[in-house]
Amino acid sequence: MRISRRLTSAAALLGLTTAGMALTAGTAEAASYNSACGSGYSVIDSKDVGDGTAYLTYNGSTGYNCVVTVSDTPGTPMVLDARLRLHRTDTVWKASETDYGTFSYYAGPVYVYAASSCIDWGGAAASNYVQVDYGVHCG
């Protein structure tokens, strides 16, 4: 009887530890977003873009989306790119739709009013390859 109680307790502890690890992993991504878009913006998508992460955020009260690309090595200058626009079929991005350069922490924020529209968004970090999703997050 005593052995089964110990096994049950060990299994319960293992279950709680695993659940705690899953909860921590889920909040780690949101914690990496630096709130550069401002108050009222929530992360709705993210993507690994090399040596950093691009975050897509949305402010439900204003209808604006925002993109920020955050470096994996803050304080180290590297080429970062953040981009966001209303969905189009051409591949040419306007300067107002991107923030590209050498930064130590993040590129962006880049904003677009996108209520009832689809967007193209993405970024790059220490890479010449910009990763973009086209025609997504239609609302």
N, C-alpha and C positions, 0 to 999 in steps of 0.2 A: 504494500500500500504506500509506504513511504517513497519507494523508488518511482512509482507512477506519478506521485505528486510532484517530485523533483523534475521528472521529465516534462510534465505538463507546465510547470513553472518555467523551465528552460525554453520550451516551445513558445510560450506566451512572451517571454523576454525577447526571443529571436524575432517574433512577429512584430513586436513594438519597435525594435531596433530597425528592422527592414522598413516599416512604415515611416519611421522618422527619417531614414535616409532618403526615401522617395519624396517626402515633403520637403526636405532640404534641397534636393536636386531641382525640384520644381520652382522653388523660390530663388534659386541661385541665378537663373537666367534673368528674371525680372530685376534682381538686385544689380546686375551688370549694366542695365540701362541707366544712364546718368541724369535723366530728367531734363536734358537740354532743350526739349521742345516747350517746356513750361508747365504750369499747373493745368490740370484738367485733361492731360493726355495720358492714355493708357496704352501699353504695348499690346498690339493685336497680332503681330507676326515678327519673326526674326530669322536671320539666315547667317550662317558661317560664310564669311567672304575672304578667307585667307587668314591673315594674322589679326583678325578682328571680327566683329559682329555688326551687321546692319539691323537696326530696329525700326519697324514701322509702327507708328502710334496713331491714335485717333482721339479727337475731342468731340464727344457726342453732342455737347451743347453748342458748338460752333460749326460742326460739319467739316473741320479741317483735318487732314492727315499731315503727318510730319515724319521725316526720316533722318536718323542720325547713325553714323557708322563709328563705333567705338573700338579703339585699339586694344589688343590683348596685352600690350606692354606699355602702359601709361607712362608718359615722360620720355619715351624714346621716339624721336622724330621718324615718321614714315609717310609714304604716300597713302592717303585715304581718300575715298570717294563716297559721297552720299547723293542719291538722285531720286526724284519723285516728280511725276507729272500725270495729268489726265491721260487716259489711254489713247494712243495714236498708233497708226501702222508704220509710220516712218521711223528711221533709226537715228535721226539727228536730234540731239538734245540741246535745248537752249541753255544759255549760261544761267538763267534764273531758275532752272530746274535741277541744277547740280551744285555741289560744293566739292571741288577737287583741289588737292594740293598736298603739301607736306605739313603734317600736324603732329603734335606730341600726344594728343588725347583723343580728339574726335573730329570728324567732318560733319557739317550740318550745323544747325538744323535747316532742312529744306521743307517748305510748306506748300500745300495746294488745297483749295476748297474742292471737295470731292463728294459732297452729298448727292446721292442718286447718280453716281458716275463710277466707272471702273478706272483703276490706276495702273501705272507702270512704276515699279520701284526696285531699288537695289543698291549695291555699293561694291566697294573693293577695299582691301587693306593689304598693302605691300605686294600688290599684284597688278599686272597690266590687264588682267581679265576681270571685267566688271560683270557681276552676276545680277541679272535683272529678271523679275517676273512681270509678264505683260498681261494686261487685261484682267486683273485680279481684284479682289475685295470690292466687288460691285455692290453699291448700296443705295 
